[in-house]
């Protein structure tokens, strides 16, 4: 055994001399980086053959990598999908006695690490030749109602023709029984299984490479996906969402099976106003959202909910959100009124249940909602202070955990109801009741003379956080003089909320003055003041948004809107 070891040692020494350097010198000759240690063995492995001669073994894999082009080497070292495979070190099994020399027993197969780059399939698509337009279809939401499948699509047309387009018409194949329940940014015609959408006057021009959008809600008995659409008679490429292919099959450079994890379903709640902006609060003169950024509420106020209960329904509110682009509903619950018999004081349970129905719908739709204690008659809110305390204690307990809810504790105090003598003392009794249950909710307080004398509140404000002061106007009656008062109060630091306004005169009837209305809304938008239009009803008066013949189901067409309703809907959609 000793002789054998001596022979082995001599052979190894001879091998090193033949290579011209020692093992240590070969090791040091490897270039090393700061993060890489030198190999522990020479680059080439020699097997000692019987008899002490040193020959390069054919059976041992060299650890020297094969030469490869620089680009391929870089890809192999940086490819995210590279796979590292290690062959474990193995020792040759001993042969029967006398069949293998002791030198053979020392032979080992060295560990080899091989790195191979995974070649990914190319997914570059070849676009169609000659397509002048593309339509990107985005499915916003789906739901079931009345035994039908319902949904809403937003569509974006992109002009790829190379020239500006003045006017567009989209034609789309729809299934039998298809119903159009809401639409926006286009003029819609449904004939058989063809839905035609033409541009409005304000969105007809599409510059070369530019885009414009439209959208609609639908109901049908089966499934619906937009397919076979044309724009101005030319077949349009369909982008994401429709299921319609708009490209040739992808080229692949290698057949590689890649395991993927399906994406999580899209969260529809992330698109609603409350999901995006959360709990509101008052900072300076403005509402701010959960991120501390200014946020303006714009929406509709109902008429008295017990007079027009049919308008408190999910589809109507959904249409206000999706078609009108509003984010708040004000629920006007009359406290008392002349001989109605259905206001709160005559029907507390029925009024509360109807109001809570409206609040629950807004929570479901992710909209903000104002609970309006609608004082008009009597004009003095202190006549029902005890009832107000009981009511707001109940609803603020129920909705304390919902950022949707805003409380308007007195609508339009009038007559002898002054700020310092009546309204402020009333508010100082009601606000603590709400704050006991909900520390964060925004509270709106009416001001004297049907919520016009906001300057009285400026002179003597309440000492609570997250409180705003109501200003009401009717454009044909309240003109420059009240706008000047409003702007002065805002610039002096008073947080103002226009919880009710109309385009007509203060009676709620008479002619509409849209020029004055536009002056008002431009002022409110300038300062980020929130506002609600009066009213969501089909009453035969100028301030109602719908004609008497209109239904309350939210499936409204142009013929359903009153003059004022058509104007305010267009304003909300375009601003």
Beta strands, then each sheet from edge to edge (+ up, - down):
strand 1: 46-48
strand 2: 54-56
strand 3: 83-87
strand 4: 90-91
strand 5: 108-109
strand 6: 112-116
strand 7: 133-145
strand 8: 148-159
strand 9: 165-166
strand 10: 169-173
strand 11: 179-184
strand 12: 187-191
strand 13: 194-198
strand 14: 205-206
strand 15: 211-220
strand 16: 227-231
strand 17: 234-235
strand 18: 237-238
strand 19: 281-283
strand 20: 286-288
strand 21: 298-304
strand 22: 328-334
strand 23: 368-374
strand 24: 405-410
strand 25: 443-445
strand 26: 467-474
strand 27: 496-502
strand 28: 531-536
sheet 1: 1+ 2-
sheet 2: 3+ 6-
sheet 3: 4+ 5-
sheet 4: 11+ 15- 8+ 7- 18-
sheet 5: 9+ 14-
sheet 6: 12+ 13- 10+ 16- 17+
sheet 7: 19+ 20-
sheet 8: 21+ 22+ 23+ 24+ 25+ 26+ 27+ 28+ 21+
end
